[in-house]
Amino acid sequence: MQLNDRGQMIFPGSTLLYKNSGSCPAGISRLFMMSVLKVVLLVWAVLHAAETKAQQQEDVKISLNIDHLPLKEVLRRIESLTPFKFMGKAEDIEKEKDITLHLKEEPVIKALEAILLKRNFQLKRMGKNIILKKGQGKNVLSGTVKSAKTGETILNATISVLNSTSRTSSNEYGFYSLRLAQGQFDVVISAIGYRSKTENINLEQDLNLNILLEEEVKELEEVTITSENSQRNLLSPQMGVERLSMKEVKNIPVLFGEKDILKTIQLLPGIKSAGDGNSGFYVRGGGSDQNLILLDEAPVYNASHLLGFFSAFNSDAIKNVTVYKGGMPANYGGRLSSVVDIKMNDGNSKKFGLSGGIGLIASRINIEGPIQKDQSSFLFSARRTYADLFLKLSPDSNLRKIRLYFYDINAKANYIFGDKDRLYLSGYFGHDALERGKKTGIDWGNTTATLRWNHLFGPKLFSNTSLIFSNYQYQNNVNGDGNNYNIFSQIRDWNLKEEMQWNVSPKNALSFGFNVIHHTIKPGEISSVGEDKSLSTTSLAWRYAFDNALFVSNVWKPSEKFNLTYGLRLSSFAILGKGPYYDIDGNGKILDTLNYGPGQLVKNYLNLEPRVAASYQLNEWSSVKASYGRNTQNMHLISNSTSSSPTDKWLASTNNIKPEIADQWSVGYYRDLKDHKYELSIESYYKDLKNQIDYRNGADIFTNKPIETQLLYGIGRSYGIEFQLKKKTGRLTGWISYTLSKSERKIDGINNNQWYNARQDRTHDIAIVAIYALNEKWTLSANWVFYTGDAVTFPNGKYKVDDDVYFYYTNKNAYRLPNYHRLDLGATRQLRKRKNYSSELTFSLYNAYGHQNPYQTDFRRGKFNHNITEAVEYSFFRFIPSVSYNFKF
């Protein structure tokens, strides 16, 4: 650009077309536009050159290995290898003493940003000069993670900052909170079964960011997944935790082809089945009553249908399950061995849906949809067996008289009140009936209801308030010749729970709250019915108690590699009148009876339950963890049978029955293999048990005396090591688990006061699960289990009295049933798959090679020679094929 003798601007290559400022000729506008265009092109060229130069600077790659050096020295070394110059406050730079940086021909600026971001530095580039500015404070990124398809909240989603160790996970209601310095970040959100999503944010103040994730569409060929969830598992100090979604459970073959979450968790290490067709299970040497089973926070006291062949949970209504085998967080309590936390679906808030299935023995239906789109939703799910309908077709008149069925109903509704409040109401209703004409009948059932209120006090403080109801009862009717009686038992709870989650700082996340439960328990009552009054009514007194707890825990992240969770739970079990309580000696003799009025305090048990867990990440692929936890239990299931049954008695602690106590220590090693495609975990544990309960030898379980007169008390111990190798990606997925363990009891008055095997003691326990996507239409699956036979008591001798044979028993649980092993096969055939409709056929074969696994052995006199003794084994199933049709609209 030049000036002529009159001061007019002339662009190079242009011609002056006019000499005065009078009216513009027609060509002047064309000249002006061409001049403007040339200016724009010139500016663009300058900016493009600057941008290219900046990009070249950003892509400068170097190789550098630095370990634990001050930031000042790190910057000096980078300056010597690159054209960059760093500027910033000397006092801010000199405070940073421990920097580690390993580069191999990598962009240096991006790597440096990743390290300094978590130290609250911002980098501003001005050509070759880079200004380091210390952030003025932390802001909070928070929100809720949901499914884009259904609006369901997603728990355990990982929210992480790209090229940084800053990360968190969504809680059980999908809420997350992450404190970050001011600046621009790429935030990655990922969850199992969903596509990862990256959001670029400019965090200048607290920001609410709600995330919608699309469901993952699985391809048959091998896929590569991000390591976000794996790395979080390595970093988390939580031990002994297993998480399953219904998508993972879907293809695993089980009895009668019914997807069953409780049977599926029995394939995990450290969790052992109570027997064929039984939903009861043992965790790390504990009894089946030492597992706390929660459905939307409500305790379920009998989680089985049809005497244990089905679990009480309809898979269509379940979102996911979390199992804690040890080191459980402080907000859980009341059981010694485990917590099985089951969450129901919330209901589709986007559109209406109908799904269900028709099987050989049961059918189910599930309806869900929005009440007000994106604002509220509902869920209704029901299931019923119809074995009794088939029995009516039998030519055998005795079979036609049998009524054998169960049903269960799940219902839920929720409503969003603005950005800070959400209300949930859920319920479960289950009932079983087993009757043989008018002679005998058993019916039992569970009812639960949960009202929950989620509230955000701010981006860092989340609250959940729950009012919970639970009721379990059973009734056994016997109508025989001269013996007409009814057995009844019930337990009813009202529960108020408050839990707060406070994101205190980037290094601390605090949880605290309280729990108040009121128990009303009818341990048992036997009464005559009808006109026959030959049997006098035998009733155990109603029992009342308040089960209270205060809890607090903190997740502390002192460094990139070390994480620590520590907490404390204070439990109080207050036994209340009215009713009689007894002073009983060691021989079961009643020494005194004390009567208490309504609400009068009988005894209060206070227990401190510390919990601590730590993890240390050895490298990108592996970590070690350790934990210790104490748990107490004041609700006790008293059983005289080999497996759980609806007639087992639930008792509360009394002045004689003390709280059971367990101390568990665990250590573990965890490693990701082959680019996070495989997971290896090894956990070892030792559990010390106090105040364990067992029946006296020859106990009368239907006595009209206080049940404490039939009980003995002692200690226990269990220890073992668990291995699991899991394949997470590709056409073939599944896991192999192996547990080597020992579980023993020592009860005064049993087995000559010596240690003996607990019934659930099993030396070896193996499970292999494989799921193979054959093609787009077929998915094949199989699982094989093997475990050491249960510990049982066999007679050591026999004697005769008046030609009657009596067996003599000495050592308790000194013998074994035969080893158990079974192969199950399954296949799923996709029939139709449209945008709004899908259907499939599911085939399964339980116990494919027909091995008869005995669950009980009885002894009797020889059928043909009365001088010999015969052992008779009883087993349930050989081959059980099944097929079901599933649909979804």
Disulfide bonds with the S-S distance in Angstrom:
none
